[in-house]
C-alpha cells in the first residue's frame, strides 16, 4: 500500500503504533506529498513473546513513501518514544528533531549502532518553528518524569493537529526547573485546534497527578532515617528522581556510586545539561564502595522493573562482581511495576528481603508518582486546547474510551471523538473528519537481536511457545537409499518432554515406532526422499506420544541419508524375506537395549532390509 485512499484536500492522521497499547508510539500527519512523524518508540515484550527483545512497528508503508517524510519530531526521551529510532533509521534516514536531553540519549543510541555519523540531527526548544513547503511544526513545553518534554503542533492547510506527548501538569517541578507553559497551550487553543491527540495512560484515575516535589520531600525524609547503606533503583531516564535521590544523599554526606550502563549514561547527560548537580568528589568508582562506612554510601542502579540482567537483579542473585546484599542495607524502589512486570518485581523484592535487606517500595511509602496526568490533568488539557475533533492515544482501549467521555464532558461532541486502532487513517478537513482507510501493514514486528533485520514472526513465536509448554523429541537415524538399509539408529532424544531415564518404556516404544515408520516409507514410496521420511516419522510418532502421554511435543526428525543421489535408479522397493527381517529387527532391538548407554553413533550395527516386513499393525 503506497497511497492512502483520501481526497487531495484532506489531511491524514494515523498511528503506526501507540493505539490500544502503552508503548511503540509513532504518530503521523500527512498532507499530499509531506509526512510528519511524531516519535518512534518500542514496546517491551510480554512474557509470552519468548526470546523477543523488542516489539517495533512495521515500517513498510513509510519505507514506500520515504521521499515524503520531512522529519521525525520527538516529544521526549523515554524508550517507548525513541527506542525504535535505530531500527527505523536502518530503513529510512530521515531528519530527527528533539529537545536537548532526548537528543543526548538519541546520540548514545545511534552511536552504539554505528548510525550517528550519517544521521541528520536538529536540537530544538519550545519556541522553535520548523517550516516545510506545505506543513510547519511548532512546540509547547509540558512536564513529565523526564526533562525537556514537548508537545508537538503540526500546522496544516486544514487546521492544526496537536500531539501532547506524555504529560502531567506539574506546577512545582524539582530543582526550580520550568513548569508547563500554559500560555503556549492556551494560545494554540485560541487560534484553533482541528484535532487533539492526547495521552490516555492514566484515564482511569479520577485525580490530579501529584508533583515530583511531593516525592522529593518524602525521599529526603526516608533517607534521613536510614542508617545503613542505601541502594536506590529507578528508571534511568527519570532524571528528576535521580536528582531527588542524589541531592538527599549529598545533604547527608553520602558518596554516590552508579551501576548500570543506562544509569551511567543518564547521569552523564543530566550532568552535562545541568539537570543534575553532583559534585565530582561525591561520585566514587564502583570498586571504592567498601572504602566507606555503609551509612556514607548511596548506590544508584537500574533494575526497578525486575529485569533479570539489570544491576539490581544481579545484586540480589549474588552474581554482581562488586556488590552483594549486606544486613542493614535498604533498597528503595522509586517506581511502580509497569504492566506485565509485577510478578518479576515481587520476586525480586522477596529475594532482597530473604537476603536481609529492608525494602521500601510503592505508593504507600510516597516514593513514586506517575509522570502521566490523571483525569483532571486530561480535562485541563482538553479545556486549554478546545479541539474540534479528538482522538485519544497512548493507552489501551478502555483508557481511550474513558478519555473520549472526558472530552465530551469538556465540550467535544461525542460524534467528534474517534477511538482509532493502529493503521486507521483519519481524514480531516476544516469541517469534517472520517475514518477513510486502513494501513494493513501497521502491525507488530518482533525483534530478536540488535538490528531491524533480526525479526521473528508469529510462526516462530508459536513454535517457541510449543517448545516451552510441550518440549521437543528428536528422532535420529542414518539410512542408505541404495539398498534401503537403516545403517544406524533410530535413537530418540527428549528435551523438556519426559525424563529419559525414568521413561525407558516410552522411549523404546518410540524407537520401535520410528523404525517401522522408516520401513513403511521404503515400502510405500517409489521415490524415497528426506521429506517423505520426515513426514512419516512425525505422523506416527505424534500419534504414539499423544496416545501415551496426552501431550504433543515438537518432533524433529534428523535423518542422515547415504547414497541419496543413486536411489532413483531403483524404482521399486525390493521384496525381502519377512521372517529373516523380523528376526534381524528383534535381534537388533535386543542389542540396542543392552548397549543403549554405551554405544556410539558410528558404532551401531548395520541393519539391512532384505525382505518386505509384515504389515506394521501385525508386527507391532
N, C-alpha and C positions, 0 to 999 in steps of 0.2 A: 504494500500500500504506500504509494509515493505522493498521493494527493488527497486532501480532505474533501469530503462532499459538502462544501459550504459555498455560499454565494460570494461573489468577489468583494462586496462591500461589508461582509461580516467579519468580525474579529473572533478568533477561536481561542478558547481556554481549554486545556486538557492536562491531565496528570499522567506521567509515566510511572509514578509511584507516590505513596503518601495518602491514598484514599482507602478507607476501610482497614487501615493499619497504622501503627505508630512506628515510623521509620521509612527508609527508602524514599525520602522526599525528593520529588523532581516535578516541577510545575512549568508549563509552557504557555506563552501567549504568542499567537501567530496572526499576522495580518498580511495577506497576499504573499510576498516573497521574503518576509522578515520574521524570524523566530527569536524570541527572548526566552531563555531558560532560567528558572529560579531554583537554585540548589541542585545538588547531585549527591544524594546520600546512599547509605547502605542500610540493610535490615539485618540484625543479628539472628541467626537461625534458631528455631525452636529445637527441642531435644529430638524430635522425630526425624529431623533432617540430618541423618547420620553422616559424619565426615565433612559436612558443608561448613566452610569458613565464613562466607558472606552471601547474602541474597542481594542481588542488584536488579536493575531494570533491564528489560530488553530494549536495546538501542536501535533496532533495525529501522524504524520509521525516521528517526533523527539522522541516522547514517545516510539514508536515501535522500534526505533533504539538508545535508550538511552545509551546502552552499548558502542556505537561507539563514543559518544560525549566526546571530550578531554577537552573542556573548552569553556567558553563564554568570549570573548575579547571585552572590552568596549572602544569605541572611546572617549566619553566624557559624562558628567553628566546631559544632558537635558532629560526631561521626555520621549520624543519620541525615546530615545535610552536606557534608564534604567528603565522606568516606568513599563515595563512588567516583570521585574525580580521576584518580589514577586509571581506573578501568575505562572510563569514558574517553579520556584523552588518548588512550591507545587506539581508539577508533576514530575520534574526531578531535582535531587540535583547535578548539575554539578558545577565544579570549576569556579570561576569568577576571571578574571584578569582585573585590572583597574588602572588608574593613581590616585594620592593622593586625588584630590578634588572629582572626581567621586566616589572613594571608600568611602569617608566620607559621601556622600549623600546616597550611596547604603546601608551603615551600618544603617543609620537612618531609611530607608525604611524597611529593613529586621527586625529591632528591633520592629517596630510598628506591624508587622505581626507575631512576635514571631518565626522568621525564622533564626535569627542571630546566635544562638548557634550551629546549625547544618550546617551552610554554610561554604564552603571552599573558603576563600578569599585570593587573592595574589595581593599585590600592585606592580605596575610596573612603569618603566620610559622609556624614549625614546631610551635608549641604551641597554635595556634588550633583551634577546632572550629566547624563551620558546621552548624546543625541545620535540618531541614525537618520536615514532618509525619510522613513515614514513613522517610526516609533521613537520615543525617547523615555528615559528612565530617571526617576528621582527616588530619594530615600527619606526615611524618618527614623529617629532614634527610639528604640524600645529598651526594655530591661528584661533580662533572663538570668540564667545561672552561669553565664559566661560573658566576658566583656565584648564590647563593640557589636552589639546586636542591632540589626537594622530591619525595618520593614521596607518593602520594595513597591513602588508605584510605577506601572507601565502605562504611559500616556499614548492613546491610540486615536485615530480619526473619529471613532465612535464614542470614546469616553475613556475614563481612567479605570484600570484594573489594579486592585491593591492586594498584595500578599503580605500578611502581617509577620510571617515567620513565627518562631516560638516566642511567646511574650507573657509577661505579667506586668502589672502596674506597681513597681517597687518605687515608692516615693522617698524612701530613705536608704539608698544603697550604701554598702560598706565603703570605707575609705574615701568618703566625700566624692565618689565618682558621680558622673551626671545621671540624672533620672530620666524617665521617658519624656520625650519632647511632645507634650500635649498640644502645643501651639501648631506644630507641623501637622499633626493628625487632624486637628480641628480645621486647619486651612484646606487640607485635602477634602474634608467633608463639605466645607462651604463651597468649594469650587465644583464639587460634584463627583461622586464615585459611582461608576457604572456597575462594577462588580467587586464585592469584598470576598476574599477567600481567607478564612481566619482559623487559627489554631484551636482545635477542639479537644485537646488531651484531657483537660480537667472539667469537661462539660457536665460531668455527673456530680461535681462537688458544689453545693449551694453556698459558696463562701467567697471571700476576697482572700487571695493567697498572701500569706504573711511575708514580710520583708526579710531580706538577709540580715538586716540589723538585729532582728529578733533572735536569729540563730547565733549571731556574733556574741550577744550578751550571755547566752546560755553556755556557749563553748568556753568563754572566759571563766564562768562560774565553775564549770566541771573541771577545767584544768587546775584551778586554784585548790581544789580539794584532793587531787590525785598526788600521792607522794612518790610513787614509783615511776617506772618507765612508761611512756605513752606511745602507742602505735596507732596512728591516725590514718584511716582508709577512706578514700573518697574518689569520685570521678576525677581523673587527671585534668580534664578540661574545665572543671568547676573552680576557676581561679579565685572567685570570691571566697569560697570555702577554704581554699589553701591560704588565702590571706588571713582569714579569721584565725585559723589554727597557728600559723607562723607568728602572727602578732601576739597571740596569747602565750605562746611558748617563749618568745623573746622577753616578754614582760616578766616571766618567771626565771629568766636567766638560763633557759634550756638551750642546748645545742641541737641543731636540726640535721638529720641525715635523710636522704631521699633515695627511695628504692623503686624500680620500675622504669623502663625506658620512656613510656608515655608521660609519666610523672616528671621525670627529669626534663623532658622537652618542654612541658608546660611551665615548669618553674623557670627555665631559661627564658622562654618567650615572655612570661609575666614580668621577670626582672628587667628585660630589655625595654619593654614598653611602659614600665612604671606602674604596673598593676600590683606588683609585689615589692615589698621593701624589706628584704632580708640582708642584713649586713654580712659582708664576706666572712667575718670571724665567727658568725653564728652558724654557718654551714660547715659541716665536717664530712670527711670522707667516710665511706661505709665501713672501712676497716678500723676506724678510730672510735667506734661506739663504746668498746669495752674500756677505753681510757678515761671514761667519765662515769660518775656515780649514776645509778638509774634515775634518780629524781632530777637529773640535769640533761635528760635526753628526750627528744621527740623524734620518732621515726614516721615519716610521711611515705605512704606506699599505695600502690594500686591493688585492686582485688576486692573492692567493696561489693561486687556482684557475684562473688564466689567463683570467679574464673579459675580453672584448675592450674593454669600456668602463670597466673599473676603472683606478685611478690607475697601477698598475704596468705594465699593458699599454700605456697611452698614453705613459708614460715610455720604455719600450723602443722604441716605434714612432716616437718623436720628435714626437708630436702633443700632448704636455703643454705647457701655456703657461709653467710656471715651471721645470721640471726636464728636463734631458737627462742621459744616462749619460756620465760622465767617466772617463777612465783612472784606475785606483786605487779606483773605487767597489767596495764589496762589497754584494751583495744577499743577504739572508738570508730563505729561505723557511721560516717556522716553522709548517709544516703539511704534510700529505701530500695528494696529489690524491684527491678523492672519486671514486667510480666514475663513469666517463664523462668525466672531465676530464683524464685522463692525457696524451692527445695534445696538448691545448692548453697544458698546463703545460710539457711538454717543449719545445714550440715556443717558448714564452716564454723558457725557460731558455737555449735555443740562441741566441735573438736577443740576450739580455742579454750572453752570452759573446762574441758577434760584435762587439758594441758596445764591448767592452773591460772589462766588469765581471767581477769574481770572484763566482761564485755558490755559496752554501752551502745545501744542502737535504737533506732526507730523514733517516730514522732513523740512517743511517750516521754522521751528524755529531752525533747525540744532541741535536738541537734540536727534537724533537717527540715527544710521547707522546699516545696516544689518550685521549679523555675517556670511553671505554666500557670496561667491565670485560671481561677475558678469561674463560676457562673457570673459573679459580679464584675470581674475583670472583663469577661467576654461581652457582657451587656454594655459596659463602659465603652469598649472599642466600637461596638455597633452604633452607639449614640454619637460618638465622635465622627465616625465615617459616614453615617447616614446613607448607606448604599441603596441603589435602585434594585439590584439583584444580589443574591447572597449564595455562596457555596462553601459549606464547612469543609475543612481539610485537616490533615494531621490528626487522625483519630479513627477508631473503629466505628462500625456502622451505628451502634447505639449512641455513641458520643455525637456523631454527626446529626443524628435525628434530634437529640435533645437541643443541640446548638441551633437548629432551624426553629425550634419552638421559642428559644430565647430571642431569635431575630424577629419572630412575629410579635413578641411582646414589646419590642422596641420600635415597631413601626414598619417592618418589612412584610408586605403581604405574603401569605403562605404560598401562593402561586408563583412568587418571585424567588423562592428558595429552591435549590437543587441539591439533592444528595447524589453526588456523582461517584462512579467507580473508576478505577484506573483505566485509561483508554477512552472513556466517554468524552466526546467533543461537544462543548457548549458553545454555540454560535450566537454572537451578540451584535445588536445594533443599538442605536441610542434609545430605541423604544421597545426592543424585543429581545427575548432570549429563548433558545430552544436547544434540546439535545439533538444534534444534526447527524452525528456519525459516531463510529467507534473504531479505535485503532486496535485491531486484533492482536498485534504483536506486543501490546503493553502487558506483558506477563513476567513472572518471576524468572530470574536466571540464577542458578546455583553455582557459586564459585568454590571450587575445591583446589585451592592453590593460591598463587600470588598474582596471576595475570588474567586478563579478560578472556583468554583462550582456555583457561583451566576450568571448564564448566562440566557439570554433570546434569543429566536430565531426569525426568520422573521415572523412567525405567530403571536407571541405576539406583535411585533412591529406594524404589520398590524392592530391588534385589538386596540392597543393604539391610532393609527392614526385615526381609525374609531371613537373611543370614543371622541377624541379631535375635530373631524370635525362634527360628526352627533349626538353625545350624546348617552344616554342609557335609555331604557324604561324597567322597571321591572314589571312583572305581578305576583301578589301574590294570592294564593288560597290554601284552605285546602279541600281535598276530602277524602271520605270514600269509599273504594273499596268493602266493604262488601255489602252495599246496593246501591252502585253507587250514592252517595249523594255529593253535594257541601256543605260542612259544613260551610265554611267561605269564603268571597270574592265573585268574584275576585276583587282585587284592582289594580290600575295602579299607578306607581310612575315614574315620569320623572326627569332625571338629565341631563342638558345640551342639551335637545331636544326641549321642549316647556316649557313655564312658566305655571304651572298647574292652578293657579288662573285665568289666562286670557285665558285658553283653556279648559273650562269645557265641552263644547260640544264635543270636540275631545276626552277627557278623558272618557266621558260617552259612546261614540261610541266604544272606545277601551275596556271598561269594558264589554259591550254587546258582542263584538266580542270574547273575551276570554271565556265568559260564554258559548256561543254556541260552541266554539271550544272544550271545555271540554265535553259538552253533546254529540257532534258528535263523539268524541273519544269513549265515553261509548257505543254509538250505533254501531259503525263500527268495533270495535275490540273485539274479543272473550277474549283475554287475555290483559287487560289494565295494562300498567306499566308506570313508570315515563317518559321513553324515548318516548313512543307514545304520552303522554300528551304534553310533551315539544315540540315535533316536530310539532304537530298540532297547538299549541298556536303560535309558532314562524311563521309558514307559514301564518296563517290567519292574524295575527297582522301586519306582514310585508306588506302584500298586502293592508290592510286598511290604514296604516300610509303613505305608499308611494302614494296611490291614493289621500289622503287628503293633503299631505304636499310636495310631491316630494322628500322626504328625506328618508334615510334608517338607522335609529338608530340601535345600538346594542340592541337586545331584550334578556332579561334574565328572563326565567320563574322560579319562586320559588314556586313549588307545594309541599306542605306537604301532605303525603299520610298516611291515617289511615287504619289499618286492611289490609295492603298490602299483608300479608302472607296468608290471608284467601280468597282473591277474586278468586283464581284459582278454588275454589270449584264451583263457579258459571260460567259455561262456556258460558252462553247466557245472553245477555242484556235483562232485564225484560221489557215487553211492557206495559207502564203505560197509563193512560187516558190523551190524548192530551190536552183537554180543561182545565182540572184541573191543569196540569203542566204549561200551558201558563198563567193561572190566577195567580198561585203562583209566577211565574217569574216576571210578571208585578207588583204584589204587593210588592215583594222584591225590585225590581228596584226603586219603589216609595219611600219605606222606606230608601233605600240607598241614594237617592238624598237629602232627608230631614236631614238625620243624618250623612252625609259623613264626616264632620269635627269633630263631637263629639264622634262617636262610636269607641270603641277599638276593636282590632283584635279578642280577645277571647269573645267579647260580640256580635258578629254577629249572627243574627237569623239563625238557621239551615235550609238549603234549601234541600229539598228532591226530588229526581227524582222518580216518581212513574208511569209515563206514557211516552211512546215514544213521543218526541216532533215532531211537524210538520217539514217538510224539512226546512233546515236552510234558504234557499233563501226566502221562504214564510214568515217565522217568522220575518225576518229582514226587 
